[in-house]
Amino acid sequence: MKKLLLSFLLLPFLGSSQNIFSFGFEGTTAAMFASGWTETNQSNPVGTSTFTIPTATVTAFATGAQAGGPLSYVLVNFNSTTTPGDISNWLITPVVSLQNGDIITFYTRTVTPNASPSPANTYPDRLELRLSTSGAFSAAPSTGSTDLGDFTTLCLSVNPNLLLTGAGSYPGTFTQFSYTVSGLTGVTDCEFGFRYWVTDGGPTGSNSNIIAIDTVSVDRPTASTADFFSSNFSIFPNPVNDIFTVNSKNDATIKSIIVTDINGRVVSEVSPSSVSQTQVNISELNSGVYFVKVQSEAGVGTTKIIKR
């Protein structure tokens, strides 16, 4: 039921959307890795903690998961390194095909600090979401705590300044974070990694306690083809006498341009003359309103044009 619950939860946030990837950490740690997730602990020095789906109630998270079964989350803790040490412990997703505008969301939390005199959590945590655009060929970090491998794009950081409390600190209850994908040239096979990244951590370090991650999802907002066209292409001149030009705003390769009349009949079809800009000659068409459909590697957009 967890994934069904997720789809309803995201509707107010995303509007109409298509789910591309979702994972709720139901089942076992072994099943998680069997589904394509991978892990690498590059902490210095390396400790014993791994990303684990619990099999029994964890005192720090006795209230349970964000959604689904009470143990359906993954956790990692300060034992990622011995002490003193720098924690860089990674959990990496399977390959996901992403495009600009896709929204990556997840929930995370740490231990809730108690009221005075002695908070239960006196050790701040930090988590990064990082992206690799190399897909199945992504190089995982392998040479120590500062190595990022191919995951050089920092999408977001939870508690980047290692604050214990206050604005910007790690949440003590499950809280949703999101990142909107940008900078891609089209649909791209990617992997994204959760990096538990805490300097001066470990059993007696100044930082690091325990974190949990739940309900990871990638959703693709759906929009009308007209909205897609205005976001990704321009057309000029309009109205047009003889020749109009279609330009790609994001350098996505234009595959074809199809002109139809108001009855839906194809009256002109051309292949691109360049990667991101194409001219179309409609001098032989009668005056009137036509529709221009542009097919590109990023998607399909349609707009209206007036022939004089």
KEKE-3310 file (N, C-alpha, C; in steps of 0.2 Angstrom, whole numbers, plus 5000, padded with zeros to 4 digits):
npx = (5004:5011:5016:5005:4999:5009:5008:4996:4999:5008:5001:4995:5007:5014:5005:4997:5005:5018:5024:5040:5050:5050:5053:5050:5057:5052:5052:5068:5085:5093:5085:5083:5096:5096:5087:5094:5100:5115:5129:5142:5155:5165:5171:5184:5194:5187:5172:5160:5146:5132:5121:5105:5090:5079:5076:5069:5061:5068:5075:5077:5069:5056:5043:5040:5040:5040:5029:5019:5024:5029:5043:5049:5060:5076:5092:5107:5122:5133:5143:5149:5161:5177:5184:5193:5185:5180:5165:5159:5147:5139:5123:5117:5106:5097:5098:5090:5080:5081:5074:5075:5065:5060:5056:5064:5060:5061:5061:5067:5075:5082:5087:5076:5079:5078:5070:5078:5086:5095:5098:5093:5099:5114:5123:5126:5120:5122:5117:5119:5111:5116:5120:5123:5126:5130:5123:5122:5135:5141:5154:5157:5161:5178:5190:5191:5186:5184:5182:5171:5167:5158:5148:5146:5137:5129:5114:5106:5108:5106:5105:5118:5127:5130:5122:5115:5102:5088:5084:5087:5094:5095:5080:5070:5059:5051:5053:5050:5060:5065:5071:5072:5076:5088:5098:5101:5102:5092:5082:5090:5100:5103:5110:5107:5114:5113:5122:5129:5137:5148:5159:5172:5166:5160:5161:5166:5167:5164:5153:5139:5126:5113:5103:5088:5080:5067:5054:5057:5056:5053:5046:5037:5031:5016:5012:5003:5005:5006:5011:5023:5029:5031:5040:5051:5054:5055:5046:5047:5045:5029:5013:5017:5024:5031:5042:5046:5055:5060:5066:5077:5076:5084:5094:5090:5090:5081:5069:5059:5047:5031:5018:5001:4984:4968:4960:4967:4975:4990:5001:5013:5030:5045:5062:5075:5087:5097:5105:5098:5090:5078:5072:5056:5047:5032:5026:5018:5006:4988:4982:4979:4975:4987:4994:5009:5019:5032:5044:5056:5071:5069:5055:5038:5031:5017:5011:5002:5001:5000:4997:4999)
npy = (4994:5006:5013:5017:5026:5035:5041:5048:5057:5065:5072:5085:5092:5091:5093:5087:5072:5061:5046:5041:5034:5025:5021:5013:5006:4995:4978:4969:4972:4965:4963:4976:4979:4969:4974:4984:4994:5001:5002:5011:5013:5026:5032:5039:5035:5019:5013:5002:5004:5002:5006:5001:4992:4991:4977:4976:4986:5002:5012:5025:5029:5026:5029:5025:5022:5034:5032:5017:5001:5000:4998:5002:5009:5016:5016:5024:5026:5034:5025:5024:5028:5025:5033:5049:5054:5056:5055:5047:5040:5031:5028:5022:5024:5013:5014:5028:5035:5052:5069:5086:5096:5085:5079:5075:5068:5065:5058:5062:5061:5064:5060:5067:5081:5082:5092:5104:5098:5090:5087:5073:5072:5077:5078:5084:5080:5077:5076:5073:5075:5068:5068:5058:5058:5048:5036:5018:5017:5024:5030:5025:5033:5030:5032:5037:5049:5061:5059:5060:5052:5050:5057:5072:5082:5092:5091:5094:5099:5093:5101:5108:5115:5109:5111:5110:5113:5123:5134:5127:5116:5098:5089:5083:5075:5065:5073:5081:5083:5091:5091:5099:5093:5099:5106:5095:5089:5082:5067:5057:5044:5041:5041:5043:5048:5046:5054:5051:5063:5068:5077:5076:5065:5049:5037:5045:5057:5075:5077:5068:5056:5048:5044:5043:5037:5039:5034:5037:5046:5049:5060:5066:5080:5083:5093:5103:5101:5114:5122:5115:5118:5132:5133:5127:5130:5142:5152:5160:5171:5176:5181:5173:5175:5167:5158:5151:5150:5138:5137:5129:5131:5126:5119:5106:5092:5094:5083:5082:5092:5095:5101:5105:5107:5115:5104:5094:5088:5083:5095:5099:5092:5091:5087:5091:5104:5108:5105:5112:5122:5126:5129:5131:5130:5137:5143:5139:5136:5140:5155:5156:5148:5137:5122:5119:5105:5100:5088:5083:5077:5080:5080:5083:5097:5108:5122:5136:5144:5158:5159:5171)
npz = (5000:5002:4991:4984:4993:4992:4980:4981:4991:4984:4975:4978:4979:4967:4957:4942:4937:4932:4938:4939:4946:4961:4978:4993:5003:5009:5015:5015:5019:5010:4999:4995:4989:4980:4971:4964:4971:4977:4988:4996:5007:5010:5021:5032:5045:5039:5046:5054:5051:5040:5027:5031:5032:5045:5056:5067:5080:5081:5094:5093:5082:5086:5083:5070:5052:5038:5029:5025:5031:5048:5049:5037:5032:5028:5037:5044:5053:5066:5067:5055:5053:5062:5076:5079:5064:5047:5040:5025:5018:5007:4998:4984:4970:4958:4940:4933:4921:4918:4915:4911:4923:4930:4946:4961:4976:4993:5010:5026:5042:5059:5076:5088:5097:5114:5127:5138:5153:5146:5130:5119:5107:5104:5093:5078:5061:5043:5026:5009:4993:4978:4960:4946:4929:4921:4921:4920:4919:4929:4939:4955:4971:4977:4982:4995:5008:5002:4989:4975:4964:4950:4954:4954:4954:4965:4972:4983:5000:5016:5031:5029:5037:5048:5060:5076:5082:5077:5063:5048:5053:5055:5052:5066:5064:5051:5036:5021:5007:4991:4974:4959:4943:4932:4919:4910:4893:4887:4888:4900:4906:4923:4939:4956:4972:4989:5001:5016:5025:5036:5044:5056:5064:5071:5085:5096:5091:5087:5079:5071:5072:5070:5055:5046:5030:5019:5008:4993:4978:4960:4950:4936:4931:4922:4907:4896:4878:4873:4883:4885:4873:4874:4884:4879:4866:4853:4840:4825:4811:4817:4814:4798:4782:4772:4776:4791:4807:4819:4835:4847:4864:4874:4868:4864:4853:4838:4831:4822:4812:4811:4802:4803:4797:4802:4803:4806:4796:4789:4782:4780:4782:4790:4792:4804:4800:4807:4823:4833:4827:4815:4799:4791:4776:4771:4760:4750:4755:4759:4765:4783:4799:4807:4814:4823:4826:4836:4837:4849:4857:4870:4871:4866:4858:4854:4845:4839:4822:4811:4794:4782)
capx = (5000:5015:5017:4998:4999:5014:5005:4991:5003:5012:4997:4995:5013:5016:4999:4997:5012:5019:5029:5046:5053:5048:5055:5048:5061:5048:5056:5074:5091:5096:5080:5085:5102:5094:5083:5098:5103:5122:5132:5150:5157:5172:5173:5191:5194:5181:5169:5156:5139:5130:5114:5101:5082:5079:5071:5066:5060:5074:5072:5077:5063:5050:5036:5040:5042:5035:5023:5020:5025:5033:5051:5050:5065:5083:5096:5114:5124:5140:5148:5151:5169:5180:5185:5189:5185:5176:5160:5156:5144:5134:5118:5116:5100:5097:5098:5084:5080:5078:5074:5074:5059:5058:5056:5066:5058:5063:5060:5073:5075:5087:5084:5073:5082:5074:5070:5083:5092:5100:5095:5095:5103:5119:5128:5122:5121:5122:5115:5119:5109:5121:5118:5128:5123:5133:5119:5125:5143:5143:5159:5156:5167:5182:5197:5191:5180:5183:5180:5164:5166:5154:5142:5149:5132:5126:5107:5104:5111:5102:5110:5125:5132:5130:5119:5111:5095:5086:5083:5092:5096:5092:5074:5069:5053:5051:5052:5051:5065:5064:5075:5070:5081:5090:5105:5101:5101:5087:5082:5097:5101:5106:5110:5108:5117:5113:5129:5129:5143:5149:5166:5173:5161:5162:5159:5168:5168:5160:5147:5136:5122:5109:5098:5084:5078:5061:5049:5061:5052:5055:5040:5038:5025:5013:5009:5000:5010:5008:5016:5030:5032:5033:5046:5057:5055:5052:5045:5047:5040:5022:5012:5022:5022:5033:5046:5046:5060:5059:5073:5076:5079:5088:5098:5088:5090:5074:5069:5055:5043:5025:5012:4994:4978:4964:4956:4972:4978:4997:5002:5020:5034:5052:5068:5079:5092:5103:5103:5093:5086:5076:5067:5051:5044:5025:5024:5013:4999:4984:4982:4974:4978:4990:4997:5016:5021:5039:5046:5063:5074:5066:5048:5034:5027:5013:5009:4998:5005:4996:5000:4996)
capy = (5000:5012:5016:5020:5031:5040:5044:5053:5062:5070:5076:5092:5096:5091:5093:5081:5070:5054:5043:5038:5029:5025:5016:5014:5002:4989:4972:4968:4976:4961:4964:4983:4978:4965:4978:4988:4999:4999:5005:5011:5017:5029:5036:5039:5028:5016:5010:4996:5005:5001:5007:4995:4992:4988:4971:4977:4993:5006:5016:5032:5030:5021:5031:5021:5025:5040:5029:5010:4997:5003:4997:5002:5015:5014:5020:5023:5030:5037:5020:5023:5029:5025:5040:5054:5052:5060:5050:5048:5034:5032:5024:5024:5021:5010:5019:5031:5040:5059:5074:5093:5096:5079:5081:5070:5069:5060:5060:5060:5063:5061:5060:5073:5083:5083:5098:5104:5100:5087:5084:5066:5072:5082:5077:5085:5075:5080:5072:5076:5071:5070:5066:5056:5058:5042:5030:5012:5017:5029:5028:5026:5035:5024:5033:5040:5052:5067:5057:5060:5048:5053:5061:5078:5087:5092:5093:5098:5097:5093:5103:5109:5119:5104:5114:5105:5115:5130:5134:5124:5110:5091:5088:5078:5071:5064:5079:5080:5087:5090:5094:5099:5091:5104:5106:5090:5090:5078:5061:5055:5039:5044:5038:5048:5045:5049:5053:5053:5066:5071:5078:5075:5060:5043:5036:5050:5063:5080:5076:5062:5052:5043:5047:5038:5040:5035:5036:5041:5046:5054:5062:5070:5084:5083:5099:5103:5102:5121:5124:5112:5122:5139:5132:5124:5132:5148:5151:5167:5176:5173:5178:5172:5175:5161:5154:5152:5146:5135:5137:5126:5136:5122:5115:5099:5091:5094:5077:5083:5097:5093:5107:5102:5112:5115:5098:5089:5085:5085:5098:5099:5089:5092:5085:5097:5106:5109:5102:5116:5127:5123:5133:5128:5134:5136:5148:5136:5135:5145:5159:5153:5145:5130:5120:5116:5101:5099:5082:5083:5072:5082:5079:5085:5103:5111:5129:5139:5149:5161:5160:5177)
capz = (5000:5003:4984:4983:4998:4990:4974:4983:4995:4980:4970:4980:4978:4960:4952:4938:4936:4930:4943:4935:4950:4968:4982:5000:5008:5011:5014:5018:5016:5004:4994:4992:4985:4974:4966:4960:4975:4979:4994:4997:5013:5009:5027:5034:5043:5038:5051:5053:5049:5033:5026:5033:5033:5052:5057:5074:5081:5083:5099:5090:5078:5088:5080:5064:5045:5035:5026:5025:5037:5053:5049:5030:5030:5029:5042:5044:5059:5067:5067:5048:5054:5069:5079:5075:5057:5042:5037:5018:5017:5001:4996:4977:4967:4952:4935:4932:4916:4920:4910:4915:4926:4935:4953:4965:4983:4999:5017:5031:5049:5064:5082:5090:5103:5120:5130:5143:5153:5142:5124:5118:5101:5104:5088:5072:5055:5037:5021:5003:4987:4972:4954:4941:4923:4918:4921:4922:4919:4934:4944:4962:4975:4978:4985:5002:5010:4998:4982:4973:4958:4945:4957:4955:4954:4972:4971:4989:5006:5022:5037:5027:5042:5054:5066:5081:5082:5074:5056:5044:5056:5053:5056:5070:5062:5044:5033:5014:5003:4984:4969:4952:4939:4927:4916:4905:4886:4885:4893:4902:4911:4929:4946:4961:4978:4996:5004:5023:5025:5042:5046:5064:5066:5074:5091:5101:5087:5089:5075:5069:5077:5066:5051:5042:5024:5017:5002:4988:4972:4955:4947:4930:4930:4915:4905:4889:4873:4871:4888:4884:4867:4876:4888:4876:4859:4850:4833:4822:4813:4818:4808:4793:4775:4768:4780:4799:4810:4825:4838:4853:4869:4878:4863:4863:4846:4835:4827:4816:4813:4807:4801:4801:4796:4808:4802:4808:4791:4789:4776:4779:4787:4788:4796:4805:4796:4812:4829:4838:4824:4808:4795:4787:4770:4770:4755:4745:4759:4759:4772:4788:4805:4806:4820:4822:4831:4836:4841:4850:4862:4876:4872:4860:4859:4849:4845:4833:4818:4806:4788:4779)
cpx = (5004:5015:5010:4998:5003:5011:5000:4994:5006:5008:4996:5001:5015:5011:4999:5004:5012:5025:5034:5049:5051:5051:5053:5051:5057:5053:5063:5079:5093:5091:5081:5091:5100:5090:5087:5102:5110:5124:5139:5151:5164:5174:5181:5192:5187:5178:5164:5149:5138:5123:5109:5094:5082:5074:5068:5065:5067:5072:5072:5071:5057:5043:5035:5042:5038:5029:5024:5021:5030:5041:5053:5054:5072:5087:5103:5116:5131:5145:5151:5159:5171:5181:5192:5190:5180:5171:5158:5154:5139:5129:5116:5110:5101:5097:5091:5084:5077:5078:5073:5066:5056:5060:5058:5064:5060:5061:5066:5072:5081:5083:5081:5076:5077:5075:5076:5081:5097:5097:5098:5100:5108:5124:5124:5124:5120:5121:5115:5115:5113:5119:5124:5124:5126:5129:5123:5132:5145:5149:5158:5162:5171:5188:5197:5186:5179:5181:5173:5162:5163:5148:5144:5143:5128:5119:5105:5108:5107:5106:5117:5130:5132:5128:5115:5104:5094:5085:5089:5095:5093:5086:5074:5063:5054:5049:5054:5056:5064:5069:5072:5076:5082:5096:5106:5100:5095:5086:5088:5097:5105:5106:5110:5110:5115:5119:5128:5136:5144:5156:5166:5168:5164:5160:5160:5169:5163:5153:5145:5132:5119:5104:5094:5081:5072:5058:5053:5057:5055:5048:5041:5031:5023:5011:5006:5006:5012:5012:5023:5033:5035:5039:5052:5059:5052:5051:5044:5048:5033:5017:5018:5020:5024:5037:5046:5052:5058:5066:5072:5080:5084:5093:5096:5087:5082:5074:5065:5050:5037:5020:5006:4989:4973:4959:4961:4976:4986:4998:5009:5024:5041:5057:5072:5085:5098:5100:5098:5089:5084:5071:5062:5047:5037:5022:5018:5006:4995:4984:4977:4978:4981:4993:5004:5018:5028:5041:5054:5065:5071:5059:5045:5030:5023:5011:5005:5002:4999:4999:4996:4995)
cpy = (5006:5016:5020:5026:5037:5044:5050:5059:5067:5074:5083:5096:5096:5093:5087:5079:5063:5051:5039:5033:5030:5020:5017:5010:4997:4983:4972:4972:4972:4962:4971:4982:4974:4969:4983:4994:4997:5004:5005:5016:5020:5033:5035:5040:5025:5012:5004:4998:5005:5004:5001:4997:4988:4982:4971:4984:4997:5011:5023:5034:5026:5023:5028:5025:5031:5038:5021:5007:5001:5003:4999:5009:5012:5019:5019:5028:5032:5032:5019:5024:5027:5032:5043:5052:5056:5054:5052:5041:5035:5026:5026:5020:5017:5016:5021:5036:5047:5063:5081:5093:5091:5082:5075:5072:5063:5063:5058:5063:5061:5061:5067:5075:5084:5090:5098:5100:5096:5084:5077:5067:5078:5082:5078:5080:5080:5075:5076:5072:5073:5066:5064:5056:5052:5036:5024:5012:5022:5026:5030:5029:5029:5025:5037:5045:5059:5065:5057:5055:5052:5057:5068:5084:5087:5095:5097:5095:5098:5095:5104:5112:5115:5108:5109:5107:5121:5129:5131:5117:5104:5090:5082:5073:5070:5070:5078:5085:5086:5093:5093:5098:5097:5103:5100:5092:5086:5072:5058:5050:5042:5039:5043:5045:5049:5048:5056:5056:5071:5072:5078:5071:5054:5043:5042:5057:5069:5080:5069:5058:5047:5046:5041:5041:5036:5038:5041:5040:5051:5054:5067:5074:5084:5090:5098:5104:5109:5124:5121:5116:5128:5138:5130:5126:5139:5148:5158:5167:5173:5179:5178:5172:5168:5156:5156:5148:5144:5134:5134:5130:5132:5117:5108:5098:5090:5088:5078:5089:5096:5099:5103:5108:5111:5108:5092:5085:5087:5088:5100:5096:5089:5089:5091:5098:5107:5106:5106:5121:5125:5128:5129:5133:5132:5140:5145:5135:5141:5149:5156:5151:5138:5129:5117:5112:5099:5093:5083:5078:5074:5081:5082:5092:5105:5118:5131:5144:5151:5162:5166:5175)
cpz = (5000:4996:4982:4987:4995:4984:4976:4987:4990:4975:4972:4978:4971:4955:4948:4936:4935:4935:4938:4939:4957:4972:4990:5005:5012:5010:5018:5015:5010:4998:4991:4987:4979:4969:4963:4964:4976:4985:4994:5003:5012:5015:5028:5041:5043:5044:5050:5051:5042:5033:5027:5034:5040:5051:5063:5075:5084:5088:5097:5086:5079:5085:5073:5058:5043:5033:5026:5031:5042:5053:5041:5029:5031:5033:5041:5050:5060:5067:5059:5048:5061:5071:5080:5068:5053:5039:5030:5016:5012:5000:4989:4974:4961:4946:4934:4926:4917:4914:4914:4917:4930:4942:4958:4972:4987:5005:5021:5037:5053:5070:5085:5096:5108:5123:5135:5149:5149:5136:5122:5112:5102:5099:5081:5066:5049:5031:5014:4998:4981:4966:4949:4934:4918:4918:4923:4922:4924:4938:4951:4965:4977:4982:4991:5003:5006:4991:4981:4967:4953:4948:4959:4956:4961:4971:4977:4995:5012:5028:5034:5032:5048:5060:5070:5081:5078:5066:5052:5047:5053:5056:5060:5069:5054:5040:5025:5011:4996:4980:4963:4947:4933:4924:4911:4898:4883:4890:4894:4907:4917:4934:4951:4968:4984:5000:5011:5024:5031:5044:5054:5067:5070:5081:5097:5097:5089:5085:5074:5074:5073:5062:5048:5036:5022:5011:4997:4981:4967:4951:4941:4929:4923:4913:4898:4884:4872:4877:4887:4878:4870:4880:4885:4869:4858:4843:4830:4814:4814:4819:4803:4786:4771:4772:4787:4801:4817:4829:4845:4858:4873:4874:4863:4856:4844:4830:4821:4818:4808:4808:4799:4801:4802:4808:4804:4803:4791:4782:4775:4784:4785:4794:4798:4801:4800:4818:4833:4834:4817:4805:4791:4782:4769:4765:4751:4749:4758:4766:4777:4794:4804:4813:4819:4828:4831:4840:4842:4855:4869:4877:4866:4862:4853:4850:4839:4829:4813:4800:4784:4772)
residu = (MET:LYS:LYS:LEU:LEU:LEU:SER:PHE:LEU:LEU:LEU:PRO:PHE:LEU:GLY:SER:SER:GLN:ASN:ILE:PHE:SER:PHE:GLY:PHE:GLU:GLY:THR:THR:ALA:ALA:MET:PHE:ALA:SER:GLY:TRP:THR:GLU:THR:ASN:GLN:SER:ASN:PRO:VAL:GLY:THR:SER:THR:PHE:THR:ILE:PRO:THR:ALA:THR:VAL:THR:ALA:PHE:ALA:THR:GLY:ALA:GLN:ALA:GLY:GLY:PRO:LEU:SER:TYR:VAL:LEU:VAL:ASN:PHE:ASN:SER:THR:THR:THR:PRO:GLY:ASP:ILE:SER:ASN:TRP:LEU:ILE:THR:PRO:VAL:VAL:SER:LEU:GLN:ASN:GLY:ASP:ILE:ILE:THR:PHE:TYR:THR:ARG:THR:VAL:THR:PRO:ASN:ALA:SER:PRO:SER:PRO:ALA:ASN:THR:TYR:PRO:ASP:ARG:LEU:GLU:LEU:ARG:LEU:SER:THR:SER:GLY:ALA:PHE:SER:ALA:ALA:PRO:SER:THR:GLY:SER:THR:ASP:LEU:GLY:ASP:PHE:THR:THR:LEU:CYS:LEU:SER:VAL:ASN:PRO:ASN:LEU:LEU:LEU:THR:GLY:ALA:GLY:SER:TYR:PRO:GLY:THR:PHE:THR:GLN:PHE:SER:TYR:THR:VAL:SER:GLY:LEU:THR:GLY:VAL:THR:ASP:CYS:GLU:PHE:GLY:PHE:ARG:TYR:TRP:VAL:THR:ASP:GLY:GLY:PRO:THR:GLY:SER:ASN:SER:ASN:ILE:ILE:ALA:ILE:ASP:THR:VAL:SER:VAL:ASP:ARG:PRO:THR:ALA:SER:THR:ALA:ASP:PHE:PHE:SER:SER:ASN:PHE:SER:ILE:PHE:PRO:ASN:PRO:VAL:ASN:ASP:ILE:PHE:THR:VAL:ASN:SER:LYS:ASN:ASP:ALA:THR:ILE:LYS:SER:ILE:ILE:VAL:THR:ASP:ILE:ASN:GLY:ARG:VAL:VAL:SER:GLU:VAL:SER:PRO:SER:SER:VAL:SER:GLN:THR:GLN:VAL:ASN:ILE:SER:GLU:LEU:ASN:SER:GLY:VAL:TYR:PHE:VAL:LYS:VAL:GLN:SER:GLU:ALA:GLY:VAL:GLY:THR:THR:LYS:ILE:ILE:LYS:ARG)
# end
